[in-house]
Amino acid sequence: SGRVALLDVHGLEGRAAIAEACRAGLFLWTGMRPCAYLVCAANAAPAAADPLVLCPVCLRKLSIAAGGRMDAMDRYERLFRIWRAAPAMAAEARWVAERLAFLGRPAALDALLD
């Protein structure tokens, strides 16, 4: 049986509150430790302007924490829908849309530009 975690960011005001809730959930639900490698959402003390995205090392750690069954494309598509609905997360929505387009799914970027 897999674990499911739900984080409702719609009631939070501003990017900093959303980022902190996501970061706390990441550490709590996965047991991950803060990132010491790259600019990453899992940094212990990220700068306010840092994007709320995982570096490749932490993305792999998240996949392992999910039992190695994480579909990165599905994760990016879900993140896109969440970030697109939260106006404070416009930069993250664009970043995810660009990753999806790079990986061969340009529909998210097209939807963002419409």
Sequence and secondary structure as in RCSB ss.txt:
>XXXX:A:sequence
SGRVALLDVHGLEGRAAIAEACRAGLFLWTGMRPCAYLVCAANAAPAAADPLVLCPVCLRKLSIAAGGRMDAMDR
YERLFRIWRAAPAMAAEARWVAERLAFLGRPAALDALLD
>XXXX:A:secstr
         TT  HHHHHHHHHHHHHHHHH    B SSS TTBSS  TTS S   HHHHHHHHHHTTT   HHHH
HHHHHHHHHH GGGHHHHHHHHHHHHHTT THHHHHHH 
